[in-house]
């Protein structure tokens, strides 16, 4: 008998889990003992806040991140033996979305292990909801190139495709490059292109605002190192 893989959402920031994680998910955490996580320290802190404080030492953790080899991923199949259920937790938000945990989900499908997605915060969908941009047709572009010239070329191509298909484009950036990304958007995009900046979503200091590139140029916005989602519609 094989156990199940539960895809466990986590807060997007330092929220109390009870503020953003549904009660049934928090209840499930009380009975799981095996976790595959992107970073053990973060997962321990989350589970402690979620009601397992004092019991963290009883849990079994296995890391799966960008350094995990395919051979190590395959070895995780053994965790599901004898009906043992496993929880997958990413650093923030929904596991397996822009997250290396998708390799474990793929493994489970290859071996007939049931995958159970659970409800929780998604920075991408929350940003799209709050942007006022096209929610009927959209695409997530992941991370754009880190080098300035390559990033600007990518922005040009994304804006052109957005205009051709009237499609919202969603992308993210490493927090310390947020302001560089925003500056490049203003430098490259047409003044009429709408840009949404969605930072620290679900947090008390959340900032979500949509303006045209022309309007943004009149502002003096500094996003800083806050987790941020960018959306554009040309």
PAMAR-395117 format. One line per field, with one value per residue (C-alpha): chain; z, y, x. Coordinates in Angstrom, 1 decimal, always signed. Layout:
BEGIN
chaine: [A;...]
c3: [Z;...]
c2: [Y;...]
c1: [X;...]
***
This chain:
BEGIN
chaine: [A;A;A;A;A;A;A;A;A;A;A;A;A;A;A;A;A;A;A;A;A;A;A;A;A;A;A;A;A;A;A;A;A;A;A;A;A;A;A;A;A;A;A;A;A;A;A;A;A;A;A;A;A;A;A;A;A;A;A;A;A;A;A;A;A;A;A;A;A;A;A;A;A;A;A;A;A;A;A;A;A;A;A;A;A;A;A;A;A;A;A;A;A;A;A;A;A;A;A;A;A;A;A;A;A;A;A;A;A;A;A;A;A;A;A;A;A;A;A;A;A;A;A;A;A;A;A;A;A;A;A;A;A;A;A;A;A;A;A;A;A;A;A;A;A;A;A;A;A;A;A;A;A;A;A;A;A;A;A;A;A;A;A;A;A;A;A;A;A;A;A;A;A;A;A;A;A;A;A;A;A;A;A;A;A;A;A;A;A;A;A;A;A;A;A;A;A;A;A;A;A;A;A;A;A;A;A;A;A;A;A;A;A;A;A;A;A;A;A;A;A;A;A;A;A;A;A;A;A;A;A;A;A;A]
c3: [+0.0;-0.9;+1.0;-0.5;-1.3;+0.2;-1.3;+1.7;+1.2;+3.4;+4.3;+1.9;+4.7;+8.5;+9.0;+11.7;+9.6;+11.0;+9.1;+5.6;+5.9;+6.0;+9.2;+7.6;+6.3;+9.8;+11.2;+8.6;+9.8;+13.2;+11.8;+9.2;+10.3;+7.0;+5.1;+1.9;+2.1;+0.2;+3.3;+6.7;+8.9;+7.2;+7.4;+11.0;+11.8;+9.8;+11.5;+14.9;+14.3;+12.9;+16.2;+16.3;+18.7;+21.0;+18.5;+15.7;+16.9;+16.2;+12.5;+9.6;+7.0;+3.6;+1.5;-2.2;-3.8;-6.8;-5.7;-5.5;-8.2;-10.1;-8.4;-5.0;-6.1;-7.2;-3.7;-2.2;-3.5;-0.5;+1.8;+0.6;+1.5;+3.9;+3.4;+4.8;+3.8;+3.0;+3.0;+0.5;+1.6;-0.4;+1.0;+0.5;-1.1;-3.2;-3.6;-7.1;-8.7;-9.7;-7.2;-7.4;-5.6;-8.9;-9.4;-6.5;-7.9;-11.2;-9.5;-7.7;-11.0;-12.6;-9.7;-9.2;-5.9;-5.2;-5.2;-3.1;-3.7;-0.7;-0.6;+0.3;-0.7;-4.2;-4.8;-8.6;-8.5;-5.7;-7.7;-10.9;-8.9;-7.6;-10.7;-12.8;-15.8;-18.1;-15.9;-18.9;-20.7;-18.8;-18.7;-16.0;-17.3;-14.2;-13.7;-16.4;-17.2;-14.6;-17.0;-17.9;-21.7;-21.7;-19.3;-21.5;-24.5;-22.7;-21.6;-25.2;-26.4;-23.5;-24.2;-27.9;-27.2;-24.6;-27.2;-29.9;-27.7;-25.2;-22.6;-19.1;-18.5;-14.9;-13.7;-10.5;-9.5;-6.8;-4.2;-4.4;-8.1;-7.8;-8.4;-11.4;-12.9;-12.4;-13.9;-16.9;-17.3;-17.3;-19.7;-22.2;-22.1;-24.1;-22.0;-22.5;-21.2;-17.8;-15.1;-11.8;-8.8;-6.1;-3.1;+0.3;-0.6;+2.4;+4.8;+6.8;+4.5;+1.3;-1.8;-4.9;-7.6;-11.3;-13.5;-17.1;-17.6;-18.4;-15.1;-13.2;-14.6;-12.6;-9.4;-7.3;-6.2;-4.5;-4.1;-2.1;-1.1;-0.6;-2.3;-5.5;-8.5;-11.7;-14.2;-17.5;-20.2;-23.4]
c2: [+0.0;+3.4;+6.7;+9.9;+13.1;+16.2;+19.6;+21.9;+25.6;+28.0;+31.7;+34.2;+36.1;+36.0;+35.7;+33.6;+30.5;+30.7;+34.0;+32.5;+28.7;+26.9;+25.0;+21.6;+22.0;+22.9;+19.9;+17.6;+18.8;+17.3;+13.8;+13.9;+12.9;+12.9;+16.1;+16.9;+20.6;+23.2;+24.3;+22.5;+25.6;+27.4;+24.4;+23.8;+27.5;+27.2;+24.0;+25.3;+28.3;+26.0;+24.2;+21.6;+23.5;+21.0;+18.1;+19.2;+16.7;+13.9;+14.8;+13.5;+16.0;+15.5;+18.5;+18.9;+22.1;+23.2;+21.2;+17.9;+15.4;+13.2;+10.2;+11.7;+12.6;+9.0;+7.8;+9.7;+7.1;+4.9;+7.5;+6.4;+2.7;+1.0;+3.6;+6.5;+9.9;+12.7;+16.5;+18.7;+22.3;+25.0;+28.2;+30.3;+29.8;+26.8;+23.9;+22.8;+26.2;+27.9;+25.5;+22.4;+20.4;+19.7;+17.0;+15.0;+15.5;+14.1;+11.1;+10.3;+10.4;+8.0;+5.5;+5.7;+7.7;+9.8;+13.6;+15.8;+19.6;+21.7;+25.2;+28.1;+31.5;+31.9;+35.2;+34.8;+34.4;+36.9;+39.4;+38.7;+39.0;+42.4;+43.8;+44.7;+43.2;+40.5;+37.5;+35.5;+35.1;+35.2;+33.5;+33.1;+33.8;+32.8;+34.7;+36.9;+36.9;+38.5;+40.4;+43.8;+43.5;+40.0;+41.2;+44.2;+42.0;+39.6;+42.5;+43.7;+40.2;+39.8;+43.2;+42.5;+39.1;+40.7;+43.3;+40.6;+38.4;+40.9;+38.6;+39.5;+38.5;+37.6;+37.3;+37.4;+38.6;+38.0;+40.7;+42.5;+43.0;+44.4;+48.0;+47.1;+45.2;+48.0;+50.5;+48.3;+48.0;+51.8;+52.2;+49.6;+49.5;+51.7;+54.6;+53.0;+49.5;+48.8;+47.6;+46.1;+45.9;+43.5;+43.4;+41.6;+40.2;+39.1;+41.1;+44.2;+46.4;+44.8;+47.1;+46.4;+49.1;+49.2;+52.2;+52.8;+53.0;+56.6;+57.2;+55.2;+57.4;+60.3;+58.4;+57.7;+54.1;+52.0;+48.4;+47.4;+43.8;+42.8;+39.7;+41.0;+39.9;+42.0;+41.9;+43.8;+44.1;+46.0]
c1: [+0.0;+1.3;+0.8;-0.4;+1.5;-0.2;+0.8;+0.8;+0.5;+2.5;+2.2;+3.7;+5.3;+5.6;+1.8;+0.3;-0.6;-4.2;-4.6;-4.0;-4.0;-7.4;-8.3;-8.5;-4.9;-3.7;-5.5;-3.8;-0.4;-1.1;-1.1;+1.7;+5.1;+7.1;+7.8;+9.7;+10.7;+12.7;+14.5;+14.3;+14.8;+11.9;+9.6;+10.4;+9.5;+6.2;+5.1;+6.0;+3.7;+1.1;+0.6;+3.4;+5.7;+7.3;+6.8;+9.1;+11.8;+9.4;+9.1;+11.1;+12.4;+13.9;+15.2;+14.3;+15.7;+17.6;+20.6;+18.8;+19.8;+17.3;+18.7;+17.9;+14.4;+13.9;+15.0;+12.1;+9.7;+10.6;+8.9;+5.5;+5.9;+3.5;+0.9;+3.0;+1.6;+4.0;+3.6;+5.4;+6.2;+7.9;+9.4;+6.3;+2.9;+1.9;+4.3;+5.3;+4.5;+7.8;+9.2;+11.5;+8.9;+7.3;+9.9;+8.4;+4.9;+6.1;+7.7;+4.4;+2.5;+5.0;+4.6;+0.9;+1.1;-2.0;-1.3;-3.6;-3.4;-4.6;-6.0;-3.8;-2.3;-0.8;+1.0;+0.5;-3.3;-3.8;-1.8;-3.8;-7.0;-6.0;-4.4;-7.5;-5.7;-7.0;-8.0;-9.4;-6.0;-2.7;+0.7;+3.3;+6.7;+8.7;+12.0;+13.3;+17.1;+19.3;+21.6;+20.3;+20.5;+18.9;+16.2;+15.3;+15.1;+12.8;+10.6;+10.3;+9.3;+6.8;+5.2;+4.9;+3.3;+0.9;-0.2;-0.7;-2.8;-4.3;-2.8;-1.6;+2.0;+3.0;+6.6;+8.7;+12.1;+14.7;+13.8;+17.2;+16.6;+13.0;+14.0;+16.2;+13.4;+10.9;+13.3;+13.7;+10.0;+9.6;+12.5;+11.2;+7.4;+5.1;+3.6;+0.2;+1.2;-0.4;+2.0;+0.9;+3.3;+2.1;+4.5;+4.2;+0.8;-1.3;+1.0;+0.0;+2.1;+0.9;+1.2;-0.7;-1.1;-1.7;-0.8;+0.3;+4.1;+3.6;+1.9;+4.5;+7.2;+5.7;+6.0;+9.1;+8.3;+11.0;+9.9;+12.9;+13.6;+10.0;+8.7;+7.0;+4.9;+5.0;+2.2;+1.9;-0.8;+0.0]
***
